Amino acid sequence: MIKNELLDVALEAAKLSGKVLMASYGRLKNSQIRTKSKNDFVTEIDKKSERLIIATIKKHFPDHAIQGEESGVTHGKGTLWIIDPLDGTSNYIHSLPIFSVSIGIRQNHQMKAAVIYDPMHQETFWAKKNEGAYLNNKRIHVTQVSLLSNALMATGIPFRARDRFDEYMRSFHQISLGCVGLRRYGSAALDLAYVACGRFDGFWELDLSPWDIAAGSLIVQEAGGIITDLWGKENYMKNGDTLASNGLIHQALRRITSKIFTPSLKDKQCRLS
């Protein structure tokens, strides 16, 4: 394995978090589940998992900044850890075995290292800038599918962006008719990891948060793929409107999404102090 202290700590934190998730999988009580907003849930396990990840990071890097889904921003300098302690909370609540831990590390406005851990299937997707992407200890690459008509696509239904649902359904209609098949798994981090390792040829979703995208963006790129916003620009971490692919079908997908969607003016990025 590539030796890197940041990556080693991210791997340690993800594995520890995965143990917490598995210990309570299928055993949640209603009292442990809270509604954050319509169709958006958090559990006591999300919070416990995030506290463990943060404690692990702070033990090694007390001055680093952290942006977590549940705890918000812990300010620091130089390095930002972007973490999702449980991506796929609704799946987890319903004992659907598709969820993950996502940890991305950013320095100088660039992602430098990333880990997405699927504890249910013991799959660890990871990458280091300019050194490739891996599944466990095997190098991974995106597919060589060059036509959208031969592509297996993934998507996420925009439950946070109901005002854009009509636009989304138009994109769903065009892309689903244009590709060989379409899947909706409920974990954006795993969707991106699956693009990176060739299980999907492409993926799009609206209004994602930085912790949904950060780790997966680097893993896709290091596997040879492309990630942009829906208009082909590098604003996906700002607006959350994300398009990822093997690169060969990216232009065909962008032609569809750029014509359908109205650009978002959101900026969700964390600014280091």
N, C-alpha and C positions, 0 to 999 in steps of 0.2 A: 504493500500500500504506500502511496505517496505520503511522506512524513510532513506534517504541517501542524503547528500547535493549535491554530484556530480551528482547523478541520477536526483535529483529534478531540477537542473540547465539544464541538458541535455533535460529533458522533456519540460521545459519552452522554451528553445531555439528552439526545434523542432516544438512546437506548433506555436510559433511566425513566424517561417519560413514558416510553412504550410499556414498561413493566407496570406503571401505575394504571395506564389505560386497560391493560389486559386483566389486571387484578379485579377490576370492577365491571368488566364487560359482561353484559347480560344480567347484571345484578342491581341496576339503578332503581331507586325508588322515586316516586313522583315528587317527594319533598326535596330531592336533589337536583331537580330540573327547574329552571327559571326561563321565562320568556323575555328576551331583550327587546324585541320588536316583533311585528307580525312576521311569522314564518322564520324567526331567528331565535335560536335557543342557546342557553349556556347551562352547563352542569357543574356540580361541585368538583367533578373530575377534571374538567377543563382548567379550573382555577388551581387545583392541586398540581396538575401537570405543569402549568405555567410557572408556579412558584418554584418547583423543582428545577426547571430549566434555568430560570433566572439565578437561583442559588448556585447552580453549577457554573454558570458563566462568571458570576461575580467572585467566586472562589479563585478563579484563575485570572480574571481581567476586571478588577474592581472599578476601573476608570472608564470602561466602555459604556456606550449608550445602548439601550434596549427599547425596541418597539414591540410590544406584545398585544395580542388581540384583546385579552381580558384586562390587563393591568395598565394599558396605555404606554406612555413614554417615560423611561428613566433616563435622564440626561447624562451625557458624558462627552468625551472628545475623541476624535480620530476614527473610531470604529463603531458601526451600528449593527447590532444583531436584530434581525426581524423575525419574530417567532409566532408560529401558530401551534399551540399545544395540542389541539385536536381539530384537524381539518376534516369535516364530515360529521359534525356533531349530531345532526338529525339521523344519519345512518347509525351512529353509535347508540343513540337513544333507543332505536328500534331493533338493535342487535343485527343490523345489516353489516357484514364484515368488510366494509370499504371505508377506511378512515386512515389518517396518517398524522405524523408529527412533522412540521416543516420549520427548518431553521436556515436562514440566509444571513450572510455576513457581508457588509458593504463598507468599503473604504474609498475615499476620494471619488465619491459618486459612482463607483463601479462595484458590482458584485464580485467578491473574491473567493468565496467558498460557500457550499450549500449542501444540506442534507435533507432528504425526505425519507422518513422511516415508516414502513407499514408493519406494525408489530404482529398483526394477525397472520401475515404470510411470511414473516421474517425476511422482508426485502428492504434493503437499504440502498437508496439511490443517492449518489453523492458526486460532487464535482469540485475541482479547484481551477481557478482561472488559468487558461492556456495550458492545462494539463489533462484535459479530457473528462469524460463522464463515465460513471461506473454503476453497475448494479451488483451489490455485494463486492466481490473482487474482480468482476469481469467487465471489461470495457464495453460500452454500449454505443450504438449509433442509430440515427434516425433511418427511416426506410428510404428506398429509392423509387417509390411510386411517383410517377411524373404527371399523371392525369387525375384530375378530381373525380372523374367517372370511375376510377379504380380505387379510390381512397375510402378508408374507414375513419369516420370523423367522430369527435366527442364534443359535447356542449354542456353548458350549465344553464338552467332556467333562471332568469333574473328576478328572484323573489324580492330583492332590495330595490329594484328599478321598475316597479309596476307601470310607471308613466311611460316607459319605453317598450312595453310589452308588445304592442302592435308592430313596431319595427322589428323586434326580436322574432316574432312569428313569421314575418316576411322573410327574414334571413333563414329561419328554420325551414321554411317551405322551399326556398331556392337551393339551399345547400343539401338538404335531404334528398331532393329530386336529382341533384347533380352528382351525388356520391354513391358508393356501393352500400353504405350503411351508416347508422348514426347511433351513438350510445350516450346515456346520461348517467354518470356514476355518483355524483354528489360530493366529490372531493377534487377541487381544482388542482391542488398540489399533485395528487396522483394522476390526474388527467395530463398534466404537463410532464410528469415522469414517464408516463406511458407513451407520450409522443417521442420522448428522448430515446426510449428503448425499443421503439418500433411497433408497439402494440396498437397505437393509433397513428394515423398519418397527419392529423391536424386537430385543432381544438379552438373554439371561440366561446367567450362569455363576457357579459356586461358587468360593469360596476364592481369588480373584484377589489379587495383591499390589498395593501402591500404585502401583508403576511401570507396571503393566498398565493402570491406570484413570485416573491423574491427568490426563494430557493429554486423553484422550478424553472425560472427564467434562465439562470446560469446553467442548470443541468441540460436544458434543451439546446442552448447555444454550444456548450462543450461537446454535445453529441452530434453536432453538425447541423442543427436546425435553426430556424429563425423565429423570433418572437417580436411582435410590434403591437401597436394599437390597431384598431379596426380600419385605420386610414393609412397604414404602412409607416407610421412614425414611431419614434422611440419614447412615447409618452404613456405607455401602459402602466408604469408605476405611479404616475400622477392620476390618470383618469380611471384606471381599472378596467378599461375596455380592451380586452386582450385577444390577440390572434396569434396562435403558435402553430408551426407546421414543420414538415421535413425540409422546407425551403423550395422544393420543386413545384409544389402546388400553391405556394403562398400568393403568387400574383393572381391566380384564378380566384382564390378565396377573397383577397383584398378587393378585387373588382366588384364582388357581390356586396361585401360589408360596407365599403366606402360609399356606395351609392344609396344604401338603405338607411344607415344610421346617421343621426344628427350628432355632431361632435359635442363632447362633454367638456365643460370648463372646470371640472373638479381638479383639485391638487391634493392628493392624499399622502404625499411623501412627508417623512419626518426630516426636520432640519437639525443637524447636529449643532450643539452649543459651542 
